[in-house]
Amino acid sequence: MKAFTWVEPEDLQSAIAAGAQRGALFKAGGVDVGDRLKEHIDEPATLVNLRRLQGLDFVDVDGGALRLGPLVTLATIADDARIRKAAPALADAAAAAATPQIRNVATLGGNIAQRPRCWYFRKEDFHCRRKGGTTCFAIDGQNEMHAVFDNDLCAIVHPSGTATALTALGASLLLRGPGGERTVAIDDFFVRPERDVMRENVLQPGELIVEVRVPIRQAAYVKLMEKQSFDWPLAEAAVAPGAEPRVVLGAAAPVPWRAPKAEALIKGRKIDEQLAVQAAKAAIEGARPLQRNEYKIALLQTAVKRALLAAGGVA
Ligand SMILES: Cc1cc2nc3c(=O)[nH]c(=O)nc-3n(C[C@H](O)[C@H](O)[C@H](O)COP(=O)(O)OP(=O)(O)OC[C@H]3O[C@@H](n4cnc5c(N)ncnc54)[C@H](O)[C@@H]3O)c2cc1C
């Protein structure tokens, strides 16, 4: 590992100023950043530790929205009664991620902004497209864990389970950087490969997620894994029925993937078994599996159906 300078900012402005310097990298819980340093994916000149910043781990339920600070841990999101009551889909997504030990240190901001777990991206020997190369090795390679949608340029799947749930909930993110503050709808936060294959989100140098705003609405999250604990998803779904429905697939595409045909089908309707089956089928329309991941189609369909039944109070 290359030597780097450790910066321990005392307030948000100092953190942003330090993070905007060339070669700087923010660290929150450090679960993803630690791995990336060991894997030589990142060799920062400076690591800016956010972990000890005061006032960024707030949980606030106010009227129709839940407001979360970026340093709230996944363990808190899973266990805090206020969060579970306001946004059970988000609580379930956090509870299903990783291990208890990881959830105790992993933060919401870091979970949303973590980098992909594609084994080609994570191996320094593969100079893939996401690292500035000209090839996606997964497209014709070991692609059983990879994308079934939007996989022409780069077949990563977005790694964040909370992002899947937050997309179904229609959350927005308050960002603060050297140029000031902006609010970005979660639909506009993640970046598809066709727009920029080397980044997963719109964060600029020095820019931080400082608040996650979650509308309080009915929703459900389902994760399917190879083993039932401590595992990454093979397929995920998060859904929010109602007048403005959202059906979102996770572990399916380089970004949390909305399914507009399924959304149109359930709009304003009461969910029953028949509608859930129909909408789940519509959700996987347009999928283009790679050589080794066709199995994901059935899993995604099942995840959507189960999430719809749970959100509709049928399951
Ligand atoms: C064995 C294992 C299994 C896992 N399974 C799952 C799973 O099933 N589902 C899932 O979702 N995750 C899973 N994870 C990933 C884990 O949850 C994330 O690595 C973790 O949430 C990252 O949070 P962190 O606070 O440690 O982020 P860090 O490692 O500190 O940071 C991650 C990235 O986010 C950036 N960042 C951090 N905070 C902010 C902020 N406030 N604003 C802007 N950028 C920021 C950092 O610069 C960095 O690029 C797993 C990890 C492991 C090791």
The ligand as an SDF file (V2000), in Angstrom:
LIG
                    3D

 53 58  0  0  0  0  0  0  0  0999 V2000
  -18.4480   -9.1830    3.0700 C   0  0  0  0  0  0  0  0  0  0  0  0
  -19.2120   -7.9540    2.6750 C   0  0  0  0  0  0  0  0  0  0  0  0
  -20.5450   -8.0840    2.3050 C   0  0  0  0  0  0  0  0  0  0  0  0
  -21.2840   -6.9620    1.9380 C   0  0  0  0  0  0  0  0  0  0  0  0
  -22.5960   -7.0890    1.5760 N   0  0  0  0  0  0  0  0  0  0  0  0
  -23.3130   -6.0010    1.2280 C   0  0  0  0  0  0  0  0  0  0  0  0
  -24.6690   -6.0960    0.8480 C   0  0  0  0  0  0  0  0  0  0  0  0
  -25.2350   -7.1800    0.8200 O   0  0  0  0  0  0  0  0  0  0  0  0
  -25.3290   -4.9600    0.5150 N   0  0  0  0  0  0  0  0  0  0  0  0
  -24.7350   -3.7490    0.5440 C   0  0  0  0  0  0  0  0  0  0  0  0
  -25.3940   -2.7410    0.2530 O   0  0  0  0  0  0  0  0  0  0  0  0
  -23.4360   -3.6170    0.8880 N   0  0  0  0  0  0  0  0  0  0  0  0
  -22.7320   -4.6990    1.2240 C   0  0  0  0  0  0  0  0  0  0  0  0
  -21.4070   -4.5650    1.5730 N   0  0  0  0  0  0  0  0  0  0  0  0
  -20.7700   -3.2650    1.4160 C   0  0  0  0  0  0  0  0  0  0  0  0
  -20.7430   -2.4400    2.6660 C   0  0  0  0  0  0  0  0  0  0  0  0
  -22.0530   -2.2920    3.1730 O   0  0  0  0  0  0  0  0  0  0  0  0
  -20.1690   -1.0880    2.2640 C   0  0  0  0  0  0  0  0  0  0  0  0
  -18.8030   -1.2600    1.9310 O   0  0  0  0  0  0  0  0  0  0  0  0
  -20.3000   -0.0650    3.3460 C   0  0  0  0  0  0  0  0  0  0  0  0
  -21.6620    0.2440    3.5370 O   0  0  0  0  0  0  0  0  0  0  0  0
  -19.5610    1.2070    2.9940 C   0  0  0  0  0  0  0  0  0  0  0  0
  -19.7930    2.1430    4.0230 O   0  0  0  0  0  0  0  0  0  0  0  0
  -18.5340    2.8390    4.7370 P   0  0  0  0  0  0  0  0  0  0  0  0
  -19.0670    3.8470    5.6930 O   0  0  0  0  0  0  0  0  0  0  0  0
  -17.5930    1.8490    5.2790 O   0  0  0  0  0  0  0  0  0  0  0  0
  -17.9130    3.5810    3.4790 O   0  0  0  0  0  0  0  0  0  0  0  0
  -16.3840    3.9290    3.1580 P   0  0  0  0  0  0  0  0  0  0  0  0
  -15.6510    2.7050    2.8240 O   0  0  0  0  0  0  0  0  0  0  0  0
  -15.8120    4.8100    4.2170 O   0  0  0  0  0  0  0  0  0  0  0  0
  -16.6280    4.8190    1.8490 O   0  0  0  0  0  0  0  0  0  0  0  0
  -17.1610    4.2350    0.6730 C   0  0  0  0  0  0  0  0  0  0  0  0
  -17.1570    5.2870   -0.4360 C   0  0  0  0  0  0  0  0  0  0  0  0
  -18.0940    6.2960   -0.1260 O   0  0  0  0  0  0  0  0  0  0  0  0
  -17.4780    7.5750   -0.0780 C   0  0  0  0  0  0  0  0  0  0  0  0
  -18.1850    8.2810    0.9860 N   0  0  0  0  0  0  0  0  0  0  0  0
  -18.3350    7.8890    2.2730 C   0  0  0  0  0  0  0  0  0  0  0  0
  -19.1370    8.7460    2.9190 N   0  0  0  0  0  0  0  0  0  0  0  0
  -19.5140    9.6860    2.0260 C   0  0  0  0  0  0  0  0  0  0  0  0
  -20.3620   10.8230    2.0800 C   0  0  0  0  0  0  0  0  0  0  0  0
  -21.0010   11.1860    3.1970 N   0  0  0  0  0  0  0  0  0  0  0  0
  -20.5260   11.5630    0.9650 N   0  0  0  0  0  0  0  0  0  0  0  0
  -19.9070   11.2030   -0.1850 C   0  0  0  0  0  0  0  0  0  0  0  0
  -19.0980   10.1330   -0.3050 N   0  0  0  0  0  0  0  0  0  0  0  0
  -18.9100    9.3890    0.7870 C   0  0  0  0  0  0  0  0  0  0  0  0
  -16.0050    7.3170    0.1800 C   0  0  0  0  0  0  0  0  0  0  0  0
  -15.1800    8.3070   -0.3550 O   0  0  0  0  0  0  0  0  0  0  0  0
  -15.8220    6.0020   -0.5930 C   0  0  0  0  0  0  0  0  0  0  0  0
  -15.5980    6.2560   -1.9520 O   0  0  0  0  0  0  0  0  0  0  0  0
  -20.6510   -5.6710    1.9450 C   0  0  0  0  0  0  0  0  0  0  0  0
  -19.3110   -5.5430    2.3070 C   0  0  0  0  0  0  0  0  0  0  0  0
  -18.5860   -6.6720    2.6530 C   0  0  0  0  0  0  0  0  0  0  0  0
  -17.1290   -6.4940    3.0130 C   0  0  0  0  0  0  0  0  0  0  0  0
  1  2  1  0
  2  3  1  0
  2 52  2  0
  3  4  2  0
  4  5  1  0
  4 50  1  0
  5  6  2  0
  6  7  1  0
  6 13  1  0
  7  8  2  0
  7  9  1  0
  9 10  1  0
 10 11  2  0
 10 12  1  0
 12 13  2  0
 13 14  1  0
 14 15  1  0
 14 50  1  0
 15 16  1  0
 16 17  1  0
 16 18  1  0
 18 19  1  0
 18 20  1  0
 20 21  1  0
 20 22  1  0
 22 23  1  0
 23 24  1  0
 24 25  2  0
 24 26  1  0
 24 27  1  0
 27 28  1  0
 28 29  2  0
 28 30  1  0
 28 31  1  0
 31 32  1  0
 32 33  1  0
 33 34  1  0
 33 48  1  0
 34 35  1  0
 35 36  1  0
 35 46  1  0
 36 37  1  0
 36 45  1  0
 37 38  2  0
 38 39  1  0
 39 40  1  0
 39 45  2  0
 40 41  1  0
 40 42  2  0
 42 43  1  0
 43 44  2  0
 44 45  1  0
 46 47  1  0
 46 48  1  0
 48 49  1  0
 50 51  2  0
 51 52  1  0
 52 53  1  0
M  END
$$$$
